[in-house]
Every structure is written in C-alpha cells, then in structure tokens.
Amino acid sequence: MATFTRIQVVQAMEEIGMIPLFYTSDVALGKKVLKACYDGGARLMEFTARGDFAHEVFGELNTYALKELPGMMMGVGSVTDAASASLYMALGANFVVTPVLREDIAIACNRRKVLWSPGCGSLTEIARAEELGCEIVKLFPGSAYGPEYVKAIKAPQPWTRIMPTGGVTTDKDNLKAWFDAGVTCVGMGSNLIGNEVLISRDFEGLKERVRSTLGTIQAAR
C-alpha cells in the first residue's frame, strides 16, 4: 500500500513543483536514475508503465526507494485501466497518473485514498475530474495547449490545480511562462531525463540538471 497519503503527495507537488518521469526495463539503471534525481532534490518520481513486466520493475524500484531514499514518493504513470491502477497500488504506488480521464481509475484510487491525476484537455474534462475528487489535474499534452490555456482555465476556476506534462522544458523562459500562468507543478520526462543520459550513464550530470531545474522553478514562482 502507499507509504504517503494523498495529502502528503499534493503538498510535495506544490512545494517542489516538479515530477520527473521516465521508463526503463533495467532495474539497475532505474536505481541510478532515482538516486541521481533524489540527490538533485526531487522527492517525487513517476515511473511510466509502458513496457512488458513494467510492474515488476516498479516494485523493485519502489522497494529500493523505501529502503535507500527517505521521503522519495514513487508513483506510476501511463495507467489506462482500473486493474492496472490496483496492481500498482498493491506494489506501493503513492500516486497514479493517467493519459486520459477514466472514471474507473478514479473509483479504484479513491477507494484506497491514493492520489490520481488524470490527463485532461477541455474545461469540461477538468471539471468532471474534480467532481470525481481529483486534486491536481494533468494537462496533457501540454505542448498542445500552452501557458495561455492555463490562464484561461484559472480565470473561471481559480481553485483548479494543474500539472502540464509534455512540452515542458528545463529552459528558464519556458518554466517561468508555465508558473506565471498559475500551474501548481510540472511533469518533465525526456527534456529532463533524455536518452542521452540513459545511454551515457551521466548520473552526476542528471543530478545537477535536476538541481538546476528545481532552482529555476523556485525562482520563477
């Protein structure tokens, strides 16, 4: 079961402002990535469940995080059905992120009081997600909407908390535009943990990139 409550996860999202996300089938590599991000200041990590036996990799990475990385909140992304969400929650997922709005996933996560963040686009989808108990909505793909869309959403619904994913970069101007628009946090995948990092095993460079990006986010707020 989850180690952290959904309120603790929401608070971490608000305080830290960024969720790194990545996928690998290599457990040893995954541990190195986790450690580098943790040492850089990240306290949330979304493991994108996109490969065969991904749940086995997630289980090992979460066990490692619990033993070696105090305070690291492991969650799972790219979840598309309630059965998968339940499987990952049984493996200790502290939050569940989906590419689309799925009410069956909302019910499964709410039953276990685990934070879920559905991918939404329209204001109607966002409002429905909030009616289902969503605390932070994932705006996806962020590149298709942009910061101006966030401003438009926040005008009639200032209580809505948004996490854009896709189209968010480590660039200062990009991050400032998103946070000026009113996002709560950002999800960042290949622009933070690119294939070149995984291939070169430049974990020290990844640590510094995470540290620098978090510093940029704090300055942008």
PyMOL commands that set and color helices and strands:
alter all, ss='L'
color gray80, all
select helices_A, chain A and resi 6-16+27-39+54-68+82-90+103-112+123-131+142-144+147-154+172-181+195-200+203-220
alter helices_A, ss='H'
color red, helices_A
select strands_A, chain A and resi 18-22+44-48+73-77+95-98+115-120+137-139+162-164+186-188
alter strands_A, ss='S'
color yellow, strands_A
deselect
rebuild
show_as cartoon
